[in-house]
């Protein structure tokens, strides 16, 4: 980047030129050190040897010249002492710092420098790229790429199956590397004082502009609304376009699924869930102190949700009574009570149809269920629950019992009249 074109004071121009010179010097030392390394030297000598060999093929004179040239290069290629400007890592760090400092200077003079510098080249790239050709290329590449993968996998499985197993086995060390690396990243944070760590995390959260997040949410919600409106407009016979397309796509997916295998997999999934639960139970049995500690803190675990629920209800309770009542009435007015009734009616008809086809099914189920219940334990439980409930209801019994008795009496009189 030419710093002479940057506007600013003479001191700023001099400082910019100095940073540019330092950057060039560091970059030059990096390239020179790289070229002088033994490995790069060997590679370059090998390339030159191959070029000269092809050039001198069939000519004794050229062969003699090539031998002399290679001999001279081998003699001149002596190990170079390390540069006094630091290691490659140090030079890279210095170069990165200088480039960042240079960009900061430019940004201070023109806050939009980055956008102004990149806008033209990127626009030229976009204008010069035929994305139609790119799309056609990708479309045409689908079948050959899939075929290439199929052939490669067939070759690997038929010729070198052990190599594929070796590649898959890399998941184990890679997983260990990731887990242990995350541990080394997170564990030092445990030594930070709570107030400092909290201040660090919350300062990061406070620095995020919430207004932009809200605008992003609005944009996404507007896209959803547009999708819904367009689906309704393009639908047919009262069926939205989204529903029709989703139904067709699911129909295509289901047509390619083996139903027997699908059912077996669902059973296997349920068995996996049982095995996970059993494994967790085994761990609990082995750690009784942990289980007891969790049970003893049941109230501490539930009280936050209770307080949160109370706070949510307080919001409704603090609303104006008339407006809250009107809002509740509006919310319940158009509820599909007929649909709820149809759900109940359909469920009852299904149960009756099952009972009609198999009259003994529910009797057998209930008989086997209650047959295995410990009647003595059930009796004891009902006795103390009834006693405790009655004792707990005693303070409000005088208020609710008369109302209940009058209501039951009114229902009984209506039934007798009918």
C-alpha positions as CSV (number, residue, x, y, z in Angstrom):
1,X,0.0,0.0,0.0
2,X,1.5,3.4,-1.0
3,X,1.5,5.6,2.0
4,X,2.3,8.7,-0.1
5,X,-1.3,8.9,-1.2
6,X,-2.6,9.2,2.3
7,X,-3.6,12.6,3.5
8,X,-2.3,13.9,6.8
9,X,0.2,16.0,8.5
10,X,4.0,15.7,7.6
11,X,4.6,13.8,10.9
12,X,1.8,11.3,10.0
13,X,3.3,10.9,6.5
14,X,6.8,10.3,7.9
15,X,5.4,7.8,10.4
16,X,3.5,6.0,7.7
17,X,6.6,5.7,5.5
18,X,8.6,4.4,8.4
19,X,6.0,1.7,9.1
20,X,5.9,0.8,5.4
21,X,9.7,0.5,5.4
22,X,9.7,-1.6,8.5
23,X,7.1,-3.8,7.1
24,X,9.0,-4.3,3.9
25,X,12.2,-5.1,5.8
26,X,10.5,-7.7,8.0
27,X,8.8,-9.3,5.0
28,X,12.1,-9.3,3.1
29,X,13.9,-11.0,6.0
30,X,11.1,-13.6,6.2
31,X,11.4,-14.4,2.5
32,X,15.2,-14.4,2.6
33,X,15.2,-16.7,5.6
34,X,12.8,-19.0,3.9
35,X,14.8,-19.2,0.7
36,X,18.0,-19.8,2.7
37,X,16.6,-22.7,4.7
38,X,18.1,-26.1,3.9
39,X,14.8,-27.7,2.9
40,X,13.9,-25.0,0.4
41,X,17.5,-25.0,-0.9
42,X,17.3,-28.8,-1.6
43,X,14.0,-28.4,-3.3
44,X,15.3,-25.6,-5.5
45,X,18.5,-27.6,-6.3
46,X,16.3,-30.6,-7.3
47,X,14.1,-28.4,-9.5
48,X,17.2,-26.9,-11.2
49,X,18.7,-30.4,-11.7
50,X,15.6,-31.7,-13.4
51,X,15.4,-28.6,-15.7
52,X,19.1,-28.9,-16.7
53,X,18.7,-32.6,-17.2
54,X,15.9,-32.1,-19.7
55,X,17.8,-29.3,-21.3
56,X,21.0,-31.3,-21.8
57,X,19.3,-34.5,-22.9
58,X,21.1,-35.8,-26.0
59,X,23.9,-33.2,-26.0
60,X,27.3,-33.8,-24.6
61,X,28.2,-30.1,-24.5
62,X,25.0,-29.2,-22.7
63,X,25.5,-32.1,-20.3
64,X,29.0,-30.8,-19.5
65,X,27.7,-27.3,-18.9
66,X,24.9,-28.7,-16.7
67,X,27.3,-30.7,-14.5
68,X,29.5,-27.6,-14.0
69,X,26.5,-25.5,-13.1
70,X,25.2,-28.1,-10.6
71,X,28.7,-28.4,-9.1
72,X,28.9,-24.6,-8.6
73,X,25.4,-24.5,-7.1
74,X,26.2,-27.3,-4.7
75,X,29.4,-25.5,-3.5
76,X,27.7,-22.2,-3.1
77,X,24.7,-23.6,-1.2
78,X,26.2,-23.4,2.3
79,X,24.1,-23.2,5.5
80,X,23.4,-19.5,6.4
81,X,23.7,-18.3,9.9
82,X,20.4,-17.3,11.6
83,X,19.4,-13.7,11.1
84,X,19.7,-11.3,14.0
85,X,16.2,-10.0,13.5
86,X,14.6,-12.8,15.5
87,X,12.9,-16.0,14.6
88,X,10.3,-16.4,11.9
89,X,7.6,-16.4,14.6
90,X,8.9,-13.1,16.0
91,X,9.1,-11.6,12.6
92,X,5.6,-12.7,11.7
93,X,4.3,-11.1,14.9
94,X,6.1,-7.9,14.3
95,X,4.8,-7.8,10.7
96,X,1.2,-8.4,11.8
97,X,1.5,-5.7,14.5
98,X,2.9,-3.2,11.9
99,X,0.1,-3.9,9.4
100,X,-2.5,-3.5,12.1
101,X,-0.9,-0.2,13.2
102,X,-0.8,1.0,9.6
103,X,-4.5,0.1,9.1
104,X,-5.4,1.9,12.4
105,X,-3.6,5.0,11.2
106,X,-5.6,4.9,7.9
107,X,-8.8,4.3,9.8
108,X,-8.2,7.3,12.0
109,X,-7.8,9.5,9.0
110,X,-10.8,8.0,7.2
111,X,-13.1,5.8,9.2
112,X,-14.5,4.4,6.0
113,X,-11.0,3.6,4.5
114,X,-11.6,-0.2,4.6
115,X,-14.9,0.1,2.8
116,X,-13.6,2.6,0.3
117,X,-10.5,0.5,-0.5
118,X,-12.4,-2.8,-0.9
119,X,-15.6,-1.6,-2.5
120,X,-14.1,-1.1,-6.0
121,X,-12.2,-4.4,-6.4
122,X,-15.0,-6.4,-4.9
123,X,-17.6,-4.7,-7.2
124,X,-15.3,-5.4,-10.2
125,X,-15.1,-9.1,-9.2
126,X,-18.9,-9.3,-8.9
127,X,-19.4,-7.4,-12.2
128,X,-16.9,-9.6,-14.0
129,X,-18.2,-12.9,-12.7
130,X,-21.0,-14.7,-14.7
131,X,-22.9,-16.4,-11.9
132,X,-25.0,-18.1,-14.4
133,X,-22.0,-20.0,-15.7
134,X,-21.0,-20.7,-12.1
135,X,-24.5,-22.1,-11.4
136,X,-24.4,-24.2,-14.6
137,X,-21.0,-25.5,-13.6
138,X,-22.3,-26.6,-10.2
139,X,-25.4,-28.1,-11.7
140,X,-23.4,-30.1,-14.2
141,X,-20.9,-31.2,-11.5
142,X,-23.5,-32.9,-9.3
143,X,-23.6,-36.2,-11.1
144,X,-19.9,-36.6,-11.8
145,X,-18.9,-35.6,-8.3
146,X,-21.3,-38.2,-6.8
147,X,-20.0,-40.8,-9.3
148,X,-16.4,-39.9,-8.4
149,X,-17.2,-40.5,-4.7
150,X,-19.0,-43.7,-5.5
151,X,-16.0,-45.0,-7.5
152,X,-13.5,-43.9,-4.9
153,X,-15.4,-45.6,-2.1
154,X,-15.8,-48.7,-4.2
155,X,-12.0,-48.7,-4.8
156,X,-11.2,-48.2,-1.1
157,X,-13.6,-50.9,0.0
158,X,-12.5,-53.4,-2.6
159,X,-8.8,-52.7,-2.4
160,X,-7.8,-50.9,0.8
161,X,-10.6,-51.4,3.4
162,X,-8.0,-51.2,6.2
163,X,-7.1,-47.6,5.2
164,X,-10.7,-46.5,5.6
165,X,-10.8,-48.1,9.0
166,X,-7.6,-46.2,9.9
167,X,-9.2,-42.9,8.8
168,X,-12.3,-43.5,10.8
169,X,-10.2,-44.4,13.8
170,X,-8.7,-40.9,13.7
171,X,-12.0,-39.7,15.3
172,X,-10.7,-41.1,18.6
173,X,-7.4,-39.1,18.9
174,X,-9.1,-36.0,17.3
175,X,-11.9,-36.2,19.9
176,X,-9.3,-36.5,22.7
177,X,-7.4,-33.5,21.3
178,X,-10.5,-31.3,21.1
179,X,-11.7,-32.3,24.6
180,X,-8.3,-31.8,26.2
181,X,-7.7,-28.5,24.4
182,X,-11.0,-27.1,25.6
183,X,-10.1,-28.2,29.1
184,X,-6.8,-26.3,28.9
185,X,-8.7,-23.3,27.6
186,X,-11.5,-23.3,30.2
187,X,-9.6,-24.6,33.3
188,X,-7.4,-21.5,33.7
189,X,-10.6,-19.4,33.9
190,X,-11.4,-21.2,37.2
191,X,-8.4,-19.3,38.8
192,X,-9.9,-15.9,37.9
193,X,-11.7,-14.1,40.8
194,X,-15.5,-14.3,40.5
195,X,-16.0,-10.5,40.3
196,X,-13.3,-10.1,37.6
197,X,-14.7,-13.0,35.6
198,X,-18.2,-11.7,35.9
199,X,-17.2,-8.2,34.9
200,X,-15.4,-9.6,31.9
201,X,-18.3,-11.6,30.6
202,X,-20.9,-8.9,31.3
203,X,-18.8,-6.2,29.7
204,X,-18.7,-8.3,26.6
205,X,-22.5,-8.7,26.7
206,X,-23.1,-5.0,27.4
207,X,-20.9,-4.1,24.4
208,X,-23.3,-6.0,22.0
209,X,-25.7,-3.6,20.4
210,X,-29.2,-4.9,21.3
211,X,-30.9,-2.6,18.9
212,X,-29.2,-4.3,15.9
213,X,-30.3,-7.7,17.3
214,X,-33.9,-6.4,17.5
215,X,-33.7,-5.2,13.9
216,X,-32.3,-8.6,12.8
217,X,-35.2,-10.3,14.6
218,X,-37.7,-7.9,12.9
219,X,-36.1,-8.7,9.5
220,X,-36.4,-12.4,10.1
221,X,-40.0,-12.1,11.3
222,X,-40.9,-10.1,8.2
223,X,-39.4,-12.8,6.0
224,X,-41.6,-15.3,7.8
225,X,-44.7,-13.1,7.3
226,X,-43.9,-12.7,3.6
227,X,-43.4,-16.4,3.3
228,X,-46.8,-17.1,5.0
229,X,-48.6,-14.4,2.9
230,X,-47.1,-15.7,-0.3
231,X,-48.0,-19.3,0.6
232,X,-51.6,-18.2,1.1
233,X,-51.7,-16.3,-2.1
234,X,-50.3,-19.1,-4.2
235,X,-52.3,-21.8,-2.5
236,X,-55.2,-23.7,-4.2
237,X,-58.6,-24.6,-2.8
238,X,-57.9,-23.1,0.6
239,X,-54.7,-25.1,1.0
240,X,-51.5,-23.0,1.4
241,X,-48.6,-23.6,-1.0
242,X,-46.3,-24.5,1.9
243,X,-48.6,-27.3,3.0
244,X,-48.9,-28.6,-0.6
245,X,-45.1,-28.5,-1.2
246,X,-44.3,-30.0,2.2
247,X,-46.9,-32.8,1.7
248,X,-45.4,-33.6,-1.7
249,X,-41.8,-33.6,-0.4
250,X,-42.7,-35.8,2.6
251,X,-44.5,-38.1,0.2
252,X,-41.3,-38.4,-1.9
253,X,-39.3,-39.0,1.3
254,X,-41.6,-41.6,2.7
255,X,-41.8,-43.5,-0.7
256,X,-38.0,-44.1,-0.4
257,X,-38.1,-45.3,3.2
258,X,-38.4,-49.0,4.2
259,X,-41.4,-49.0,6.6
260,X,-40.3,-52.2,8.3
261,X,-36.8,-50.8,8.9
262,X,-38.3,-47.5,10.1
263,X,-40.5,-49.3,12.7
264,X,-37.5,-51.4,13.8
265,X,-35.4,-48.3,14.2
266,X,-38.0,-46.6,16.4
267,X,-38.1,-49.6,18.6
268,X,-34.3,-49.6,18.7
269,X,-34.4,-45.9,19.6
270,X,-36.8,-46.6,22.5
271,X,-34.5,-49.4,23.7
272,X,-31.5,-47.0,23.5
273,X,-33.4,-44.5,25.7
274,X,-34.0,-47.4,28.2
275,X,-30.3,-48.2,28.1
276,X,-29.3,-44.6,28.7
277,X,-31.7,-44.4,31.7
278,X,-30.4,-47.7,33.1
279,X,-26.8,-46.5,32.7
280,X,-27.7,-43.3,34.6
281,X,-29.5,-45.3,37.3
282,X,-26.4,-47.4,37.7
283,X,-24.3,-44.3,38.2
284,X,-26.8,-43.0,40.7
285,X,-26.6,-46.3,42.6
286,X,-22.8,-46.0,42.7
287,X,-23.0,-42.4,44.0
288,X,-25.6,-42.5,46.7
289,X,-24.2,-39.3,48.3
290,X,-24.8,-37.4,45.1
291,X,-28.4,-38.7,44.9
292,X,-29.1,-37.8,48.5
293,X,-27.6,-34.3,48.0
294,X,-29.9,-33.7,45.0
295,X,-33.0,-34.9,46.9
296,X,-32.1,-32.8,49.9
297,X,-32.0,-29.7,47.6
298,X,-35.4,-30.4,46.0
299,X,-36.8,-27.1,47.3
300,X,-33.7,-25.2,46.1
301,X,-34.2,-26.6,42.7
302,X,-37.9,-25.8,42.5
303,X,-38.1,-22.5,44.3
304,X,-36.6,-20.5,41.5
305,X,-39.3,-21.7,39.0
306,X,-42.0,-21.1,41.6
307,X,-40.8,-17.5,42.2
308,X,-40.6,-17.0,38.4
309,X,-44.2,-18.3,38.0
310,X,-45.4,-16.0,40.8
311,X,-43.6,-13.0,39.1
312,X,-45.3,-13.8,35.8
313,X,-48.7,-13.9,37.4
314,X,-48.0,-10.6,39.2
315,X,-47.6,-9.1,35.7
316,X,-51.2,-10.2,34.9
317,X,-52.5,-9.2,38.3
318,X,-51.1,-5.7,38.0
319,X,-53.0,-5.1,34.8
320,X,-56.2,-2.9,34.8
321,X,-59.0,-5.3,35.7
322,X,-61.4,-4.1,33.0
323,X,-58.8,-4.3,30.2
324,X,-57.4,-7.6,31.4
325,X,-61.0,-9.1,31.5
326,X,-61.7,-7.8,28.0
327,X,-58.4,-9.2,26.7
328,X,-59.2,-12.6,28.2
329,X,-62.7,-12.5,26.8
330,X,-61.3,-11.7,23.3
331,X,-58.7,-14.5,23.6
332,X,-61.3,-17.1,24.6
333,X,-64.2,-15.8,22.4
334,X,-63.0,-17.4,19.1
335,X,-61.5,-20.6,20.6
336,X,-62.6,-23.6,18.5
337,X,-64.8,-25.3,21.1
338,X,-66.3,-27.4,18.3
339,X,-62.9,-28.7,17.4
340,X,-62.2,-29.6,21.1
341,X,-65.5,-31.4,21.2
342,X,-64.7,-33.3,18.0
343,X,-61.4,-34.4,19.5
344,X,-63.3,-35.8,22.5
345,X,-66.0,-37.4,20.3
346,X,-63.4,-39.0,18.0
347,X,-61.4,-40.4,21.0
348,X,-64.6,-41.8,22.6
349,X,-65.6,-43.4,19.3
350,X,-62.2,-45.0,18.8
351,X,-62.2,-46.4,22.4
352,X,-65.7,-47.7,21.9
353,X,-64.8,-49.3,18.6
354,X,-61.8,-51.0,20.2
355,X,-64.0,-52.2,23.0
356,X,-66.6,-53.5,20.6
357,X,-64.0,-55.5,18.6
358,X,-62.2,-56.7,21.7
359,X,-64.6,-56.6,24.7
360,X,-62.1,-58.2,27.1
361,X,-59.1,-56.0,26.3
362,X,-59.7,-53.2,28.9
363,X,-61.1,-55.6,31.5
364,X,-58.0,-57.7,31.2
365,X,-55.7,-54.7,31.3
366,X,-57.3,-53.3,34.4
367,X,-57.5,-56.7,36.1
368,X,-53.7,-57.3,35.5
369,X,-52.9,-53.8,36.6
370,X,-54.8,-53.8,39.9
371,X,-54.0,-57.5,40.6
372,X,-50.3,-56.6,41.1
373,X,-50.9,-53.6,43.4
374,X,-50.1,-54.1,47.0
375,X,-53.5,-53.6,48.6
376,X,-52.1,-53.1,52.1
377,X,-49.8,-50.4,50.9
378,X,-52.6,-48.8,48.9
379,X,-54.9,-48.9,52.0
380,X,-52.3,-47.2,54.2
381,X,-51.6,-44.6,51.5
382,X,-55.3,-43.7,51.0
383,X,-55.8,-43.5,54.8
384,X,-53.1,-41.0,55.5
385,X,-53.6,-39.0,52.3
386,X,-57.3,-38.7,53.1
387,X,-56.6,-37.8,56.7
388,X,-53.9,-35.2,55.8
389,X,-56.1,-33.6,53.1
390,X,-59.0,-33.3,55.4
391,X,-56.8,-31.8,58.1
392,X,-55.3,-29.4,55.5
393,X,-58.8,-28.4,54.2
394,X,-60.1,-27.7,57.7
395,X,-59.3,-23.9,57.7
396,X,-61.3,-23.4,54.5
397,X,-63.9,-26.1,54.9
398,X,-66.5,-23.7,56.3
399,X,-66.1,-21.6,53.1
400,X,-66.2,-24.2,50.4
401,X,-68.3,-27.0,51.8
402,X,-71.6,-25.1,51.8
403,X,-71.0,-24.0,48.2
404,X,-70.2,-27.6,47.2
405,X,-73.2,-29.0,49.0
406,X,-75.6,-26.5,47.4
407,X,-74.2,-27.2,44.0
408,X,-74.5,-31.0,44.4
409,X,-78.0,-30.5,45.7
410,X,-79.0,-28.4,42.7
411,X,-77.6,-30.9,40.3
412,X,-79.5,-33.7,42.1
413,X,-82.8,-31.8,42.0
414,X,-82.4,-31.2,38.2
415,X,-81.7,-34.9,37.6
416,X,-84.8,-35.9,39.7
417,X,-86.9,-33.5,37.7
418,X,-85.7,-34.9,34.4
